[in-house]
Amino acid sequence: MSTFFIMTVGLFLLAIVSGMMGLGVAFAAVPFLSFFLPDLVHQVQPLTLILNGMTALFATIGFARSGYVDWSKAIPLAIVTTIAAPIGSLFAQQINQTYILYVYFAAVIFLAYSLFKPVKGDQTKTENFRMALVWAVPISILAGFLGIGPGFLLMPTLVLLGFEAKRAAGINAFAVTAPSFSALIPHLGTAVWIPSLTISLILAGAVGAFLGARITSLYVPGGRLKQMFGILIVVMTAYKIYTLL
């Protein structure tokens, strides 16, 4: 079985799961593609950013078909994340890859905590969209630095700020599409592409993300999805740490 085939199938499965949460695939794709591509900043990050944008776009389409995208909130949130994300990408060009991985692992721990933490208090509390806009700035800068798009932290942030899980996923999917591409801009001059692999992964990711969004919209409870994704990224990142050691 060829490495090319394994990467494509693996990305397709990751895109289904990430599409179910409206996250974009990059957060799970970074440790996965790092198994096969040695250069984090010039190979993995540019590839995962373009994949994140495409998978988030097709997840948006899937959620929109079921009415889960609140455009009045998704559009201004997307503007904020798109402006902030390239700042982090510029930092990534100047910093040692090892330190980037340390920050990535810390973000994984925070994300896992957010996904598994029980939600306390009134489950019908009012959505705090202004606070979501404020938090979107540092989240997007961090995401651009890591090369993963802001959805991995923006989604649990929206849930913690009172948004119902499926509604948060729909808003999040649209809000992370454009910043994934804007964060890619600082990488364009130094990125190393494998054209056939890039095209194959984009197609697999787009299809997988759309399927994942439709599965969530029609069948799967939001709480269960958060736990599934948390387990996935923790296992993959733990394996990546093992390979580094």
Order of alpha helices (4+ residues) and beta strands (2+ residues): alpha-alpha-alpha-alpha-alpha-alpha-alpha-alpha-alpha-alpha-alpha
